[in-house]
Amino acid sequence: MSIHDELCACFQSYDPQVFQDLHHENFMMVRELELSTRDEHCEIINELAVKPDWDWHLKAEVVHENAFCIEWRWRDRDEIVTNVGLKKNGKLWRSIISRIPISDTPNPHIYR
């Protein structure tokens, strides 16, 4: 099963331990100018996952996934979010997220 499929299954009935287990013990997340450890990232997601309108995993398109990496992309209001994750031992090891206003993207009409 792909990381994407495992995350989607995890969010169907959110289990914080399952979410944590999908991440390598040395996981790090880069979000703009912020760096989060696995524990910090899990805390953030634990708070978001219980919100009824938190549905990124339903909107995310898998652009590419193989044994080494995954790239997701989705629209969040007026931004395009890209999340690139590197894998180690079948788990997410590093992840970086970019948010770009739709108006600043090439071909912004495709995101409407």
Backbone torsions as a table, in degrees:
resi	resn	phi	psi	omega
1	MET	NA	139.5	-179.7
2	SER	-74.5	160.2	175.4
3	ILE	-57.8	-41.1	179.0
4	HIS	-58.6	-48.6	179.6
5	ASP	-62.6	-39.9	179.5
6	GLU	-65.7	-39.8	177.4
7	LEU	-66.3	-43.8	178.0
8	CYS	-59.7	-43.1	177.5
9	ALA	-63.3	-40.6	179.5
10	CYS	-61.4	-41.2	-176.9
11	PHE	-78.9	-12.1	176.9
12	GLN	-60.6	-45.1	169.9
13	SER	-139.1	91.6	-166.7
14	TYR	-53.8	129.4	175.7
15	ASP	-127.4	109.9	-177.4
16	PRO	-56.8	-34.5	-179.3
17	GLN	-70.1	-40.1	177.0
18	VAL	-62.9	-43.6	178.7
19	PHE	-59.1	-47.2	179.6
20	GLN	-61.2	-40.6	-178.1
21	ASP	-66.5	-20.1	176.8
22	LEU	-77.3	-7.7	-177.7
23	HIS	-111.4	134.4	176.6
24	HIS	-59.4	148.1	-178.2
25	GLU	-60.4	-23.1	178.1
26	ASN	-102.2	23.5	-179.5
27	PHE	-58.1	141.6	172.7
28	MET	-137.6	140.2	178.9
29	MET	-116.8	130.5	174.3
30	VAL	-109.5	119.2	179.7
31	ARG	-128.9	104.7	-174.7
32	GLU	54.3	-108.6	-178.7
33	LEU	-107.4	19.2	-175.5
34	GLU	-114.8	137.7	177.3
35	LEU	-118.8	128.3	-178.2
36	SER	-123.7	140.8	172.5
37	THR	-79.5	175.1	178.1
38	ARG	-58.9	-47.1	-178.4
39	ASP	-62.7	-41.8	178.6
40	GLU	-65.9	-42.6	178.7
41	HIS	-62.0	-44.2	179.1
42	CYS	-62.9	-38.5	176.5
43	GLU	-60.2	-46.1	179.7
44	ILE	-60.7	-47.8	-178.2
45	ILE	-68.1	-37.3	177.8
46	ASN	-57.3	-38.4	178.5
47	GLU	-72.2	-39.7	-178.3
48	LEU	-73.5	-36.6	-172.1
49	ALA	-64.2	-21.5	-179.4
50	VAL	-88.4	-7.0	178.4
51	LYS	-78.2	133.0	-175.4
52	PRO	-64.3	-25.5	-177.6
53	ASP	-96.8	9.1	179.5
54	TRP	-87.2	102.5	-171.5
55	ASP	-138.8	32.4	-177.6
56	TRP	-53.7	-38.3	-175.4
57	HIS	-66.9	-21.3	176.7
58	LEU	-84.2	-25.5	-179.0
59	LYS	-93.3	-20.9	-172.7
60	ALA	-69.9	134.0	173.6
61	GLU	-100.4	131.1	174.0
62	VAL	-81.2	110.9	179.3
63	VAL	-76.9	-39.4	-179.3
64	HIS	-161.4	140.1	171.7
65	GLU	-148.3	136.2	171.4
66	ASN	-144.8	-166.6	-176.2
67	ALA	-68.3	-14.1	-173.6
68	PHE	-110.0	-24.3	-175.1
69	CYS	-158.0	167.2	173.5
70	ILE	-144.3	143.0	174.9
71	GLU	-126.9	124.4	175.8
72	TRP	-112.8	154.6	173.2
73	ARG	-147.2	139.3	176.6
74	TRP	-156.9	164.6	177.2
75	ARG	-95.8	133.2	174.7
76	ASP	-128.8	102.1	-173.6
77	ARG	54.7	-114.9	-177.2
78	ASP	-100.9	22.4	-179.7
79	GLU	-127.3	153.9	169.9
80	ILE	-104.4	125.4	-178.8
81	VAL	-105.0	131.1	174.4
82	THR	-121.7	129.2	178.2
83	ASN	-123.2	119.9	177.3
84	VAL	-112.6	125.2	-179.7
85	GLY	-119.7	137.3	172.9
86	LEU	-100.4	144.5	-177.1
87	LYS	-109.8	149.0	171.4
88	LYS	-142.5	129.1	-178.9
89	ASN	55.2	35.4	176.8
90	GLY	76.8	8.0	-179.9
91	LYS	-121.9	159.4	174.6
92	LEU	-68.0	127.3	-175.7
93	TRP	-111.7	-42.4	176.8
94	ARG	-138.0	147.3	178.4
95	SER	-146.9	141.6	176.9
96	ILE	-134.2	136.8	-177.5
97	ILE	-119.1	137.3	176.4
98	SER	-123.7	136.7	174.5
99	ARG	-120.5	123.6	-178.3
100	ILE	-127.7	131.2	175.1
101	PRO	-56.2	139.0	-179.3
102	ILE	-54.9	-37.5	-178.4
103	SER	-64.1	-19.8	179.8
104	ASP	-95.2	4.0	-178.2
105	THR	-94.3	152.7	172.6
106	PRO	-66.8	140.9	179.7
107	ASN	56.2	54.4	-177.1
108	PRO	-59.6	-22.3	-178.5
109	HIS	-63.7	-23.9	-178.1
110	ILE	-75.4	-12.3	-178.5
111	TYR	-99.6	7.1	-177.6
112	ARG	-79.4	NA	NA
